[in-house]
Amino acid sequence: MKIGRYLIALVLFIGALITFGDRGLIDNYRMEGKLISLKKGNHEITLENIALKKNITLLRDNLSYIEMVARSELGMVKKGDLVYRTAQ
């Protein structure tokens, strides 16, 4: 009878370790969630890098794109353009 009790206690203890212990089932479930989150973040950063590389290529090679950026972001004007200032 004592061996049966010890065996049941041992099985319950090992089951608790497998479920709640370090690298157990619950820890594994949390790590899967973190892995999915990190993969999503990596994908977003990869897409951002691709967009930035395209922007760099355009800024190096495309003069009309450079002009468009200078006009829209820096407020520059070309010779011969009419500039209207409005009172605020």
PDB file of N, CA, C and O in Angstrom:
ATOM      1  N   MET A   1       0.812  -1.197   0.000  1.00  0.00           N
ATOM      2  CA  MET A   1       0.000   0.000   0.000  1.00  0.00           C
ATOM      3  C   MET A   1       0.856   1.262   0.000  1.00  0.00           C
ATOM      4  O   MET A   1       0.520   2.224  -0.690  1.00  0.00           O
ATOM      5  N   LYS A   2       1.981   1.285   0.774  1.00  0.00           N
ATOM      6  CA  LYS A   2       2.832   2.455   0.822  1.00  0.00           C
ATOM      7  C   LYS A   2       3.487   2.713  -0.529  1.00  0.00           C
ATOM      8  O   LYS A   2       3.674   3.864  -0.923  1.00  0.00           O
ATOM      9  N   ILE A   3       3.837   1.639  -1.240  1.00  0.00           N
ATOM     10  CA  ILE A   3       4.490   1.799  -2.539  1.00  0.00           C
ATOM     11  C   ILE A   3       3.525   2.470  -3.514  1.00  0.00           C
ATOM     12  O   ILE A   3       3.942   3.309  -4.313  1.00  0.00           O
ATOM     13  N   GLY A   4       2.261   2.117  -3.460  1.00  0.00           N
ATOM     14  CA  GLY A   4       1.255   2.729  -4.321  1.00  0.00           C
ATOM     15  C   GLY A   4       1.107   4.215  -4.041  1.00  0.00           C
ATOM     16  O   GLY A   4       0.979   5.004  -4.977  1.00  0.00           O
ATOM     17  N   ARG A   5       1.120   4.612  -2.789  1.00  0.00           N
ATOM     18  CA  ARG A   5       1.013   6.020  -2.426  1.00  0.00           C
ATOM     19  C   ARG A   5       2.235   6.803  -2.911  1.00  0.00           C
ATOM     20  O   ARG A   5       2.117   7.897  -3.462  1.00  0.00           O
ATOM     21  N   TYR A   6       3.417   6.204  -2.686  1.00  0.00           N
ATOM     22  CA  TYR A   6       4.642   6.858  -3.147  1.00  0.00           C
ATOM     23  C   TYR A   6       4.674   6.974  -4.668  1.00  0.00           C
ATOM     24  O   TYR A   6       5.121   7.980  -5.219  1.00  0.00           O
ATOM     25  N   LEU A   7       4.199   5.944  -5.324  1.00  0.00           N
ATOM     26  CA  LEU A   7       4.160   5.960  -6.787  1.00  0.00           C
ATOM     27  C   LEU A   7       3.198   7.035  -7.299  1.00  0.00           C
ATOM     28  O   LEU A   7       3.515   7.750  -8.250  1.00  0.00           O
ATOM     29  N   ILE A   8       2.031   7.149  -6.672  1.00  0.00           N
ATOM     30  CA  ILE A   8       1.058   8.186  -7.064  1.00  0.00           C
ATOM     31  C   ILE A   8       1.640   9.572  -6.784  1.00  0.00           C
ATOM     32  O   ILE A   8       1.501  10.476  -7.608  1.00  0.00           O
ATOM     33  N   ALA A   9       2.293   9.748  -5.627  1.00  0.00           N
ATOM     34  CA  ALA A   9       2.894  11.041  -5.300  1.00  0.00           C
ATOM     35  C   ALA A   9       4.002  11.392  -6.298  1.00  0.00           C
ATOM     36  O   ALA A   9       4.138  12.544  -6.711  1.00  0.00           O
ATOM     37  N   LEU A  10       4.792  10.382  -6.679  1.00  0.00           N
ATOM     38  CA  LEU A  10       5.866  10.608  -7.644  1.00  0.00           C
ATOM     39  C   LEU A  10       5.303  10.994  -9.014  1.00  0.00           C
ATOM     40  O   LEU A  10       5.820  11.899  -9.669  1.00  0.00           O
ATOM     41  N   VAL A  11       4.254  10.313  -9.437  1.00  0.00           N
ATOM     42  CA  VAL A  11       3.628  10.615 -10.721  1.00  0.00           C
ATOM     43  C   VAL A  11       3.035  12.028 -10.703  1.00  0.00           C
ATOM     44  O   VAL A  11       3.185  12.766 -11.676  1.00  0.00           O
ATOM     45  N   LEU A  12       2.373  12.411  -9.625  1.00  0.00           N
ATOM     46  CA  LEU A  12       1.814  13.755  -9.503  1.00  0.00           C
ATOM     47  C   LEU A  12       2.914  14.813  -9.491  1.00  0.00           C
ATOM     48  O   LEU A  12       2.769  15.875 -10.096  1.00  0.00           O
ATOM     49  N   PHE A  13       4.009  14.518  -8.802  1.00  0.00           N
ATOM     50  CA  PHE A  13       5.130  15.460  -8.751  1.00  0.00           C
ATOM     51  C   PHE A  13       5.749  15.649 -10.145  1.00  0.00           C
ATOM     52  O   PHE A  13       6.017  16.777 -10.560  1.00  0.00           O
ATOM     53  N   ILE A  14       5.968  14.568 -10.843  1.00  0.00           N
ATOM     54  CA  ILE A  14       6.534  14.652 -12.195  1.00  0.00           C
ATOM     55  C   ILE A  14       5.562  15.360 -13.135  1.00  0.00           C
ATOM     56  O   ILE A  14       5.983  16.150 -13.980  1.00  0.00           O
ATOM     57  N   GLY A  15       4.274  15.085 -12.995  1.00  0.00           N
ATOM     58  CA  GLY A  15       3.267  15.779 -13.813  1.00  0.00           C
ATOM     59  C   GLY A  15       3.261  17.278 -13.551  1.00  0.00           C
ATOM     60  O   GLY A  15       3.125  18.074 -14.480  1.00  0.00           O
ATOM     61  N   ALA A  16       3.409  17.665 -12.283  1.00  0.00           N
ATOM     62  CA  ALA A  16       3.462  19.091 -11.938  1.00  0.00           C
ATOM     63  C   ALA A  16       4.712  19.733 -12.529  1.00  0.00           C
ATOM     64  O   ALA A  16       4.656  20.858 -13.027  1.00  0.00           O
ATOM     65  N   LEU A  17       5.838  19.027 -12.476  1.00  0.00           N
ATOM     66  CA  LEU A  17       7.060  19.559 -13.068  1.00  0.00           C
ATOM     67  C   LEU A  17       6.922  19.725 -14.582  1.00  0.00           C
ATOM     68  O   LEU A  17       7.359  20.730 -15.144  1.00  0.00           O
ATOM     69  N   ILE A  18       6.321  18.747 -15.228  1.00  0.00           N
ATOM     70  CA  ILE A  18       6.142  18.830 -16.684  1.00  0.00           C
ATOM     71  C   ILE A  18       5.220  19.984 -17.042  1.00  0.00           C
ATOM     72  O   ILE A  18       5.441  20.666 -18.043  1.00  0.00           O
ATOM     73  N   THR A  19       4.192  20.211 -16.237  1.00  0.00           N
ATOM     74  CA  THR A  19       3.222  21.259 -16.547  1.00  0.00           C
ATOM     75  C   THR A  19       3.721  22.637 -16.149  1.00  0.00           C
ATOM     76  O   THR A  19       3.656  23.567 -16.953  1.00  0.00           O
ATOM     77  N   PHE A  20       4.214  22.789 -14.932  1.00  0.00           N
ATOM     78  CA  PHE A  20       4.523  24.109 -14.389  1.00  0.00           C
ATOM     79  C   PHE A  20       6.009  24.424 -14.310  1.00  0.00           C
ATOM     80  O   PHE A  20       6.369  25.573 -14.058  1.00  0.00           O
ATOM     81  N   GLY A  21       6.862  23.470 -14.510  1.00  0.00           N
ATOM     82  CA  GLY A  21       8.291  23.673 -14.338  1.00  0.00           C
ATOM     83  C   GLY A  21       8.919  24.504 -15.446  1.00  0.00           C
ATOM     84  O   GLY A  21       8.275  24.873 -16.429  1.00  0.00           O
ATOM     85  N   ASP A  22      10.213  24.785 -15.246  1.00  0.00           N
ATOM     86  CA  ASP A  22      10.973  25.511 -16.251  1.00  0.00           C
ATOM     87  C   ASP A  22      11.001  24.666 -17.524  1.00  0.00           C
ATOM     88  O   ASP A  22      11.322  23.478 -17.482  1.00  0.00           O
ATOM     89  N   ARG A  23      10.667  25.281 -18.643  1.00  0.00           N
ATOM     90  CA  ARG A  23      10.525  24.618 -19.937  1.00  0.00           C
ATOM     91  C   ARG A  23       9.388  23.600 -19.932  1.00  0.00           C
ATOM     92  O   ARG A  23       9.413  22.613 -20.667  1.00  0.00           O
ATOM     93  N   GLY A  24       8.414  23.856 -19.106  1.00  0.00           N
ATOM     94  CA  GLY A  24       7.248  22.989 -19.050  1.00  0.00           C
ATOM     95  C   GLY A  24       6.214  23.394 -20.085  1.00  0.00           C
ATOM     96  O   GLY A  24       6.492  24.216 -20.958  1.00  0.00           O
ATOM     97  N   LEU A  25       5.029  22.824 -19.990  1.00  0.00           N
ATOM     98  CA  LEU A  25       3.981  23.080 -20.973  1.00  0.00           C
ATOM     99  C   LEU A  25       3.524  24.537 -20.970  1.00  0.00           C
ATOM    100  O   LEU A  25       3.329  25.128 -22.032  1.00  0.00           O
ATOM    101  N   ILE A  26       3.352  25.116 -19.787  1.00  0.00           N
ATOM    102  CA  ILE A  26       2.891  26.505 -19.701  1.00  0.00           C
ATOM    103  C   ILE A  26       3.978  27.445 -20.221  1.00  0.00           C
ATOM    104  O   ILE A  26       3.681  28.392 -20.949  1.00  0.00           O
ATOM    105  N   ASP A  27       5.217  27.194 -19.856  1.00  0.00           N
ATOM    106  CA  ASP A  27       6.330  28.006 -20.342  1.00  0.00           C
ATOM    107  C   ASP A  27       6.459  27.877 -21.861  1.00  0.00           C
ATOM    108  O   ASP A  27       6.735  28.863 -22.544  1.00  0.00           O
ATOM    109  N   ASN A  28       6.267  26.692 -22.382  1.00  0.00           N
ATOM    110  CA  ASN A  28       6.315  26.463 -23.818  1.00  0.00           C
ATOM    111  C   ASN A  28       5.203  27.236 -24.532  1.00  0.00           C
ATOM    112  O   ASN A  28       5.430  27.792 -25.608  1.00  0.00           O
ATOM    113  N   TYR A  29       4.025  27.275 -23.954  1.00  0.00           N
ATOM    114  CA  TYR A  29       2.910  28.027 -24.543  1.00  0.00           C
ATOM    115  C   TYR A  29       3.226  29.525 -24.591  1.00  0.00           C
ATOM    116  O   TYR A  29       2.948  30.189 -25.589  1.00  0.00           O
ATOM    117  N   ARG A  30       3.805  30.051 -23.512  1.00  0.00           N
ATOM    118  CA  ARG A  30       4.187  31.471 -23.481  1.00  0.00           C
ATOM    119  C   ARG A  30       5.262  31.773 -24.524  1.00  0.00           C
ATOM    120  O   ARG A  30       5.206  32.799 -25.202  1.00  0.00           O
ATOM    121  N   MET A  31       6.230  30.885 -24.649  1.00  0.00           N
ATOM    122  CA  MET A  31       7.313  31.087 -25.612  1.00  0.00           C
ATOM    123  C   MET A  31       6.792  31.063 -27.049  1.00  0.00           C
ATOM    124  O   MET A  31       7.296  31.805 -27.892  1.00  0.00           O
ATOM    125  N   GLU A  32       5.808  30.239 -27.339  1.00  0.00           N
ATOM    126  CA  GLU A  32       5.215  30.218 -28.679  1.00  0.00           C
ATOM    127  C   GLU A  32       4.560  31.564 -28.987  1.00  0.00           C
ATOM    128  O   GLU A  32       4.673  32.071 -30.103  1.00  0.00           O
ATOM    129  N   GLY A  33       3.879  32.138 -28.000  1.00  0.00           N
ATOM    130  CA  GLY A  33       3.283  33.461 -28.182  1.00  0.00           C
ATOM    131  C   GLY A  33       4.334  34.525 -28.437  1.00  0.00           C
ATOM    132  O   GLY A  33       4.153  35.381 -29.303  1.00  0.00           O
ATOM    133  N   LYS A  34       5.436  34.482 -27.688  1.00  0.00           N
ATOM    134  CA  LYS A  34       6.516  35.439 -27.895  1.00  0.00           C
ATOM    135  C   LYS A  34       7.148  35.255 -29.269  1.00  0.00           C
ATOM    136  O   LYS A  34       7.491  36.232 -29.935  1.00  0.00           O
ATOM    137  N   LEU A  35       7.301  34.009 -29.692  1.00  0.00           N
ATOM    138  CA  LEU A  35       7.895  33.727 -31.001  1.00  0.00           C
ATOM    139  C   LEU A  35       7.032  34.289 -32.121  1.00  0.00           C
ATOM    140  O   LEU A  35       7.553  34.876 -33.070  1.00  0.00           O
ATOM    141  N   ILE A  36       5.736  34.118 -32.022  1.00  0.00           N
ATOM    142  CA  ILE A  36       4.822  34.660 -33.033  1.00  0.00           C
ATOM    143  C   ILE A  36       4.918  36.182 -33.062  1.00  0.00           C
ATOM    144  O   ILE A  36       4.948  36.784 -34.135  1.00  0.00           O
ATOM    145  N   SER A  37       4.966  36.800 -31.892  1.00  0.00           N
ATOM    146  CA  SER A  37       5.076  38.250 -31.803  1.00  0.00           C
ATOM    147  C   SER A  37       6.386  38.738 -32.418  1.00  0.00           C
ATOM    148  O   SER A  37       6.390  39.732 -33.144  1.00  0.00           O
ATOM    149  N   LEU A  38       7.491  38.060 -32.141  1.00  0.00           N
ATOM    150  CA  LEU A  38       8.785  38.451 -32.691  1.00  0.00           C
ATOM    151  C   LEU A  38       8.828  38.266 -34.206  1.00  0.00           C
ATOM    152  O   LEU A  38       9.397  39.097 -34.914  1.00  0.00           O
ATOM    153  N   LYS A  39       8.235  37.188 -34.705  1.00  0.00           N
ATOM    154  CA  LYS A  39       8.194  36.977 -36.152  1.00  0.00           C
ATOM    155  C   LYS A  39       7.387  38.072 -36.840  1.00  0.00           C
ATOM    156  O   LYS A  39       7.758  38.538 -37.918  1.00  0.00           O
ATOM    157  N   LYS A  40       6.289  38.479 -36.221  1.00  0.00           N
ATOM    158  CA  LYS A  40       5.475  39.559 -36.782  1.00  0.00           C
ATOM    159  C   LYS A  40       6.277  40.862 -36.808  1.00  0.00           C
ATOM    160  O   LYS A  40       6.250  41.589 -37.801  1.00  0.00           O
ATOM    161  N   GLY A  41       6.982  41.152 -35.730  1.00  0.00           N
ATOM    162  CA  GLY A  41       7.818  42.343 -35.672  1.00  0.00           C
ATOM    163  C   GLY A  41       8.930  42.313 -36.718  1.00  0.00           C
ATOM    164  O   GLY A  41       9.217  43.326 -37.355  1.00  0.00           O
ATOM    165  N   ASN A  42       9.554  41.147 -36.892  1.00  0.00           N
ATOM    166  CA  ASN A  42      10.596  41.007 -37.907  1.00  0.00           C
ATOM    167  C   ASN A  42      10.043  41.241 -39.303  1.00  0.00           C
ATOM    168  O   ASN A  42      10.697  41.867 -40.139  1.00  0.00           O
ATOM    169  N   HIS A  43       8.848  40.743 -39.554  1.00  0.00           N
ATOM    170  CA  HIS A  43       8.231  40.922 -40.869  1.00  0.00           C
ATOM    171  C   HIS A  43       7.951  42.403 -41.136  1.00  0.00           C
ATOM    172  O   HIS A  43       8.199  42.899 -42.235  1.00  0.00           O
ATOM    173  N   GLU A  44       7.438  43.098 -40.134  1.00  0.00           N
ATOM    174  CA  GLU A  44       7.169  44.530 -40.287  1.00  0.00           C
ATOM    175  C   GLU A  44       8.455  45.316 -40.539  1.00  0.00           C
ATOM    176  O   GLU A  44       8.473  46.228 -41.366  1.00  0.00           O
ATOM    177  N   ILE A  45       9.524  44.968 -39.834  1.00  0.00           N
ATOM    178  CA  ILE A  45      10.803  45.647 -40.024  1.00  0.00           C
ATOM    179  C   ILE A  45      11.366  45.335 -41.412  1.00  0.00           C
ATOM    180  O   ILE A  45      11.954  46.209 -42.049  1.00  0.00           O
ATOM    181  N   THR A  46      11.194  44.112 -41.881  1.00  0.00           N
ATOM    182  CA  THR A  46      11.650  43.758 -43.224  1.00  0.00           C
ATOM    183  C   THR A  46      10.925  44.575 -44.278  1.00  0.00           C
ATOM    184  O   THR A  46      11.545  45.068 -45.220  1.00  0.00           O
ATOM    185  N   LEU A  47       9.607  44.722 -44.123  1.00  0.00           N
ATOM    186  CA  LEU A  47       8.843  45.534 -45.072  1.00  0.00           C
ATOM    187  C   LEU A  47       9.293  46.993 -45.032  1.00  0.00           C
ATOM    188  O   LEU A  47       9.390  47.645 -46.072  1.00  0.00           O
ATOM    189  N   GLU A  48       9.563  47.499 -43.843  1.00  0.00           N
ATOM    190  CA  GLU A  48      10.043  48.876 -43.712  1.00  0.00           C
ATOM    191  C   GLU A  48      11.407  49.047 -44.370  1.00  0.00           C
ATOM    192  O   GLU A  48      11.662  50.062 -45.019  1.00  0.00           O
ATOM    193  N   ASN A  49      12.286  48.055 -44.207  1.00  0.00           N
ATOM    194  CA  ASN A  49      13.602  48.115 -44.843  1.00  0.00           C
ATOM    195  C   ASN A  49      13.493  48.116 -46.360  1.00  0.00           C
ATOM    196  O   ASN A  49      14.233  48.832 -47.034  1.00  0.00           O
ATOM    197  N   ILE A  50      12.582  47.325 -46.901  1.00  0.00           N
ATOM    198  CA  ILE A  50      12.386  47.292 -48.347  1.00  0.00           C
ATOM    199  C   ILE A  50      11.932  48.661 -48.849  1.00  0.00           C
ATOM    200  O   ILE A  50      12.421  49.151 -49.867  1.00  0.00           O
ATOM    201  N   ALA A  51      10.990  49.274 -48.124  1.00  0.00           N
ATOM    202  CA  ALA A  51      10.501  50.600 -48.519  1.00  0.00           C
ATOM    203  C   ALA A  51      11.619  51.634 -48.439  1.00  0.00           C
ATOM    204  O   ALA A  51      11.727  52.498 -49.309  1.00  0.00           O
ATOM    205  N   LEU A  52      12.450  51.553 -47.403  1.00  0.00           N
ATOM    206  CA  LEU A  52      13.556  52.502 -47.260  1.00  0.00           C
ATOM    207  C   LEU A  52      14.594  52.316 -48.367  1.00  0.00           C
ATOM    208  O   LEU A  52      15.154  53.295 -48.859  1.00  0.00           O
ATOM    209  N   LYS A  53      14.851  51.075 -48.758  1.00  0.00           N
ATOM    210  CA  LYS A  53      15.800  50.826 -49.847  1.00  0.00           C
ATOM    211  C   LYS A  53      15.286  51.406 -51.158  1.00  0.00           C
ATOM    212  O   LYS A  53      16.055  51.964 -51.940  1.00  0.00           O
ATOM    213  N   LYS A  54      13.973  51.273 -51.396  1.00  0.00           N
ATOM    214  CA  LYS A  54      13.389  51.867 -52.601  1.00  0.00           C
ATOM    215  C   LYS A  54      13.532  53.388 -52.562  1.00  0.00           C
ATOM    216  O   LYS A  54      13.857  54.015 -53.571  1.00  0.00           O
ATOM    217  N   ASN A  55      13.289  53.968 -51.402  1.00  0.00           N
ATOM    218  CA  ASN A  55      13.405  55.414 -51.242  1.00  0.00           C
ATOM    219  C   ASN A  55      14.849  55.870 -51.471  1.00  0.00           C
ATOM    220  O   ASN A  55      15.078  56.896 -52.112  1.00  0.00           O
ATOM    221  N   ILE A  56      15.805  55.128 -50.961  1.00  0.00           N
ATOM    222  CA  ILE A  56      17.222  55.460 -51.159  1.00  0.00           C
ATOM    223  C   ILE A  56      17.578  55.402 -52.636  1.00  0.00           C
ATOM    224  O   ILE A  56      18.261  56.288 -53.150  1.00  0.00           O
ATOM    225  N   THR A  57      17.115  54.362 -53.318  1.00  0.00           N
ATOM    226  CA  THR A  57      17.398  54.232 -54.750  1.00  0.00           C
ATOM    227  C   THR A  57      16.809  55.403 -55.523  1.00  0.00           C
ATOM    228  O   THR A  57      17.460  55.954 -56.410  1.00  0.00           O
ATOM    229  N   LEU A  58      15.583  55.784 -55.190  1.00  0.00           N
ATOM    230  CA  LEU A  58      14.964  56.925 -55.867  1.00  0.00           C
ATOM    231  C   LEU A  58      15.729  58.219 -55.592  1.00  0.00           C
ATOM    232  O   LEU A  58      15.920  59.031 -56.497  1.00  0.00           O
ATOM    233  N   LEU A  59      16.161  58.413 -54.359  1.00  0.00           N
ATOM    234  CA  LEU A  59      16.891  59.637 -54.019  1.00  0.00           C
ATOM    235  C   LEU A  59      18.269  59.689 -54.683  1.00  0.00           C
ATOM    236  O   LEU A  59      18.779  60.777 -54.952  1.00  0.00           O
ATOM    237  N   ARG A  60      18.867  58.550 -54.945  1.00  0.00           N
ATOM    238  CA  ARG A  60      20.175  58.528 -55.599  1.00  0.00           C
ATOM    239  C   ARG A  60      20.061  58.749 -57.105  1.00  0.00           C
ATOM    240  O   ARG A  60      20.916  59.410 -57.694  1.00  0.00           O
ATOM    241  N   ASP A  61      19.021  58.207 -57.737  1.00  0.00           N
ATOM    242  CA  ASP A  61      18.990  58.126 -59.189  1.00  0.00           C
ATOM    243  C   ASP A  61      17.942  58.998 -59.871  1.00  0.00           C
ATOM    244  O   ASP A  61      18.157  59.418 -61.008  1.00  0.00           O
ATOM    245  N   ASN A  62      16.838  59.279 -59.234  1.00  0.00           N
ATOM    246  CA  ASN A  62      15.702  59.902 -59.904  1.00  0.00           C
ATOM    247  C   ASN A  62      15.638  61.393 -59.564  1.00  0.00           C
ATOM    248  O   ASN A  62      15.273  61.766 -58.449  1.00  0.00           O
ATOM    249  N   LEU A  63      15.990  62.231 -60.520  1.00  0.00           N
ATOM    250  CA  LEU A  63      16.015  63.674 -60.274  1.00  0.00           C
ATOM    251  C   LEU A  63      14.623  64.255 -60.047  1.00  0.00           C
ATOM    252  O   LEU A  63      14.463  65.168 -59.237  1.00  0.00           O
ATOM    253  N   SER A  64      13.624  63.746 -60.742  1.00  0.00           N
ATOM    254  CA  SER A  64      12.269  64.272 -60.539  1.00  0.00           C
ATOM    255  C   SER A  64      11.752  63.938 -59.137  1.00  0.00           C
ATOM    256  O   SER A  64      11.017  64.727 -58.544  1.00  0.00           O
ATOM    257  N   TYR A  65      12.129  62.783 -58.612  1.00  0.00           N
ATOM    258  CA  TYR A  65      11.736  62.430 -57.246  1.00  0.00           C
ATOM    259  C   TYR A  65      12.431  63.353 -56.240  1.00  0.00           C
ATOM    260  O   TYR A  65      11.821  63.788 -55.263  1.00  0.00           O
ATOM    261  N   ILE A  66      13.706  63.644 -56.486  1.00  0.00           N
ATOM    262  CA  ILE A  66      14.441  64.551 -55.604  1.00  0.00           C
ATOM    263  C   ILE A  66      13.777  65.927 -55.607  1.00  0.00           C
ATOM    264  O   ILE A  66      13.630  66.555 -54.559  1.00  0.00           O
ATOM    265  N   GLU A  67      13.377  66.390 -56.795  1.00  0.00           N
ATOM    266  CA  GLU A  67      12.702  67.682 -56.898  1.00  0.00           C
ATOM    267  C   GLU A  67      11.375  67.670 -56.144  1.00  0.00           C
ATOM    268  O   GLU A  67      11.033  68.629 -55.453  1.00  0.00           O
ATOM    269  N   MET A  68      10.633  66.569 -56.286  1.00  0.00           N
ATOM    270  CA  MET A  68       9.343  66.460 -55.602  1.00  0.00           C
ATOM    271  C   MET A  68       9.525  66.489 -54.077  1.00  0.00           C
ATOM    272  O   MET A  68       8.753  67.134 -53.367  1.00  0.00           O
ATOM    273  N   VAL A  69      10.535  65.798 -53.592  1.00  0.00           N
ATOM    274  CA  VAL A  69      10.801  65.776 -52.145  1.00  0.00           C
ATOM    275  C   VAL A  69      11.235  67.166 -51.673  1.00  0.00           C
ATOM    276  O   VAL A  69      10.793  67.634 -50.624  1.00  0.00           O
ATOM    277  N   ALA A  70      12.095  67.817 -52.444  1.00  0.00           N
ATOM    278  CA  ALA A  70      12.562  69.151 -52.062  1.00  0.00           C
ATOM    279  C   ALA A  70      11.404  70.141 -52.015  1.00  0.00           C
ATOM    280  O   ALA A  70      11.351  70.994 -51.129  1.00  0.00           O
ATOM    281  N   ARG A  71      10.482  70.032 -52.957  1.00  0.00           N
ATOM    282  CA  ARG A  71       9.349  70.949 -52.969  1.00  0.00           C
ATOM    283  C   ARG A  71       8.364  70.661 -51.830  1.00  0.00           C
ATOM    284  O   ARG A  71       7.896  71.582 -51.160  1.00  0.00           O
ATOM    285  N   SER A  72       8.056  69.385 -51.617  1.00  0.00           N
ATOM    286  CA  SER A  72       7.010  69.055 -50.631  1.00  0.00           C
ATOM    287  C   SER A  72       7.530  69.107 -49.191  1.00  0.00           C
ATOM    288  O   SER A  72       6.857  69.649 -48.314  1.00  0.00           O
ATOM    289  N   GLU A  73       8.702  68.559 -48.941  1.00  0.00           N
ATOM    290  CA  GLU A  73       9.186  68.466 -47.566  1.00  0.00           C
ATOM    291  C   GLU A  73      10.011  69.672 -47.134  1.00  0.00           C
ATOM    292  O   GLU A  73       9.977  70.058 -45.965  1.00  0.00           O
ATOM    293  N   LEU A  74      10.751  70.270 -48.063  1.00  0.00           N
ATOM    294  CA  LEU A  74      11.636  71.378 -47.696  1.00  0.00           C
ATOM    295  C   LEU A  74      11.077  72.739 -48.077  1.00  0.00           C
ATOM    296  O   LEU A  74      11.625  73.770 -47.686  1.00  0.00           O
ATOM    297  N   GLY A  75       9.980  72.749 -48.843  1.00  0.00           N
ATOM    298  CA  GLY A  75       9.351  74.006 -49.223  1.00  0.00           C
ATOM    299  C   GLY A  75      10.156  74.801 -50.235  1.00  0.00           C
ATOM    300  O   GLY A  75      10.022  76.023 -50.301  1.00  0.00           O
ATOM    301  N   MET A  76      10.978  74.144 -51.013  1.00  0.00           N
ATOM    302  CA  MET A  76      11.799  74.832 -51.998  1.00  0.00           C
ATOM    303  C   MET A  76      10.975  75.156 -53.249  1.00  0.00           C
ATOM    304  O   MET A  76       9.974  74.501 -53.540  1.00  0.00           O
ATOM    305  N   VAL A  77      11.419  76.174 -53.973  1.00  0.00           N
ATOM    306  CA  VAL A  77      10.744  76.566 -55.203  1.00  0.00           C
ATOM    307  C   VAL A  77      11.779  76.653 -56.319  1.00  0.00           C
ATOM    308  O   VAL A  77      12.974  76.821 -56.078  1.00  0.00           O
ATOM    309  N   LYS A  78      11.284  76.534 -57.536  1.00  0.00           N
ATOM    310  CA  LYS A  78      12.136  76.598 -58.706  1.00  0.00           C
ATOM    311  C   LYS A  78      12.119  78.012 -59.264  1.00  0.00           C
ATOM    312  O   LYS A  78      11.177  78.767 -59.024  1.00  0.00           O
ATOM    313  N   LYS A  79      13.139  78.362 -59.991  1.00  0.00           N
ATOM    314  CA  LYS A  79      13.194  79.669 -60.621  1.00  0.00           C
ATOM    315  C   LYS A  79      12.020  79.793 -61.586  1.00  0.00           C
ATOM    316  O   LYS A  79      11.760  78.895 -62.387  1.00  0.00           O
ATOM    317  N   GLY A  80      11.328  80.898 -61.498  1.00  0.00           N
ATOM    318  CA  GLY A  80      10.184  81.122 -62.366  1.00  0.00           C
ATOM    319  C   GLY A  80       8.855  80.730 -61.738  1.00  0.00           C
ATOM    320  O   GLY A  80       7.809  81.050 -62.303  1.00  0.00           O
ATOM    321  N   ASP A  81       8.848  80.058 -60.606  1.00  0.00           N
ATOM    322  CA  ASP A  81       7.599  79.706 -59.923  1.00  0.00           C
ATOM    323  C   ASP A  81       7.030  80.943 -59.240  1.00  0.00           C
ATOM    324  O   ASP A  81       7.765  81.792 -58.735  1.00  0.00           O
ATOM    325  N   LEU A  82       5.717  81.023 -59.239  1.00  0.00           N
ATOM    326  CA  LEU A  82       5.045  82.095 -58.512  1.00  0.00           C
ATOM    327  C   LEU A  82       4.733  81.600 -57.100  1.00  0.00           C
ATOM    328  O   LEU A  82       4.143  80.536 -56.916  1.00  0.00           O
ATOM    329  N   VAL A  83       5.134  82.384 -56.123  1.00  0.00           N
ATOM    330  CA  VAL A  83       4.915  82.010 -54.731  1.00  0.00           C
ATOM    331  C   VAL A  83       3.839  82.897 -54.153  1.00  0.00           C
ATOM    332  O   VAL A  83       3.964  84.121 -54.200  1.00  0.00           O
ATOM    333  N   TYR A  84       2.798  82.325 -53.617  1.00  0.00           N
ATOM    334  CA  TYR A  84       1.712  83.052 -52.973  1.00  0.00           C
ATOM    335  C   TYR A  84       1.803  82.875 -51.479  1.00  0.00           C
ATOM    336  O   TYR A  84       1.890  81.749 -50.989  1.00  0.00           O
ATOM    337  N   ARG A  85       1.786  83.956 -50.760  1.00  0.00           N
ATOM    338  CA  ARG A  85       1.775  83.881 -49.302  1.00  0.00           C
ATOM    339  C   ARG A  85       0.422  84.367 -48.834  1.00  0.00           C
ATOM    340  O   ARG A  85      -0.071  85.402 -49.282  1.00  0.00           O
ATOM    341  N   THR A  86      -0.163  83.625 -47.946  1.00  0.00           N
ATOM    342  CA  THR A  86      -1.482  84.027 -47.424  1.00  0.00           C
ATOM    343  C   THR A  86      -1.301  84.469 -45.983  1.00  0.00           C
ATOM    344  O   THR A  86      -0.474  83.926 -45.251  1.00  0.00           O
ATOM    345  N   ALA A  87      -2.074  85.448 -45.594  1.00  0.00           N
ATOM    346  CA  ALA A  87      -2.035  85.952 -44.233  1.00  0.00           C
ATOM    347  C   ALA A  87      -2.803  84.986 -43.344  1.00  0.00           C
ATOM    348  O   ALA A  87      -3.842  84.448 -43.729  1.00  0.00           O
ATOM    349  N   GLN A  88      -2.277  84.784 -42.172  1.00  0.00           N
ATOM    350  CA  GLN A  88      -2.943  83.851 -41.253  1.00  0.00           C
ATOM    351  C   GLN A  88      -3.558  84.577 -40.109  1.00  0.00           C
ATOM    352  O   GLN A  88      -4.161  83.954 -39.235  1.00  0.00           O
TER     353      GLN A  88
END
